Amino acid sequence: MAKTRPAPRDGAQRKQDVLARLAEDDDLWVSTAGPDGEACLVPLSFVWYGTYLLVATRTANPTTVNARRTGRVALALGHTRDVVLIEADADILPSDGLDAAEGEQFVAKLGWDPRGRPSWSFLRFRPRTIRAWREEDELQGRHLMADGAWLV
């Protein structure tokens, strides 16, 4: 029996779905490149602040080291039948580098507090591109953001 697929979404609906996923999901995949070109892919918990994502990890971890070196990351949310791919610029903040509102929102959503831990850093990811699709019938129009600006 053939599986029924949902109808393809238009760009506006995909943007709405991406924003919902950014607000509601807890985890994403973060990919960085080491100095030798070797990929580093790790899952991290995140908070969406409307224009950027925020994660925390140890300062010495390859994710932080690579993001500091290149200033760039690739992010993925969802599964292979409903994927969101984000290319983002990365800023590294010390563990005491958040304002009070950012810190409280991070703790409220994720239930833990890395603030003030010297061996930890916050990484702020500002999306440059966002692509989203479910199936082949949504490949056309999958680019929802370019150069940091929404296309839809």
C-alpha positions, 0 to 999 in steps of 0.5 A: 500500500502506497504511503500518502504524502502531504501536499507540498507546502508553499514558501510561507508555510515552510517559513512558518514551520521552520519558525515553529521548529526553531521555537519548539525543538530542543536539539539540533546538529552542529557541524564545524570544520577542523583546520585539517578539513575534518568534519565535527558533527555534534548534537547540542541543545539550543534556544531561538531568540528570534534572529539567532540561536544560542547553544552552550558547550565546553570552550575546549571542545572541537565545536567551539574551537572550530567555530572560533577559527572559521566563524561559521557553522552548519546546523540541521533540525528535523529528520530526513523527511522534514529537514531544515538546513541552516548555514550560520555565522558564529560568535563565541561568548564567554560563560558570563557573556549573556545579558540577564534576559538571554540567560534566564530564557536559556535556563527556562527552556533547557533546564540547566545553567552554564553561566559563570562556568569558566570552562564553558562558552556560549555560541551565538549562531546568526543564520545566513541561509535557511533551506527546508523541504520534506520530499522531492516535490518541495525541492524547488523553492527550498531556499527560504533565507539568503544573506540573512534575509527571509526570501518569503 
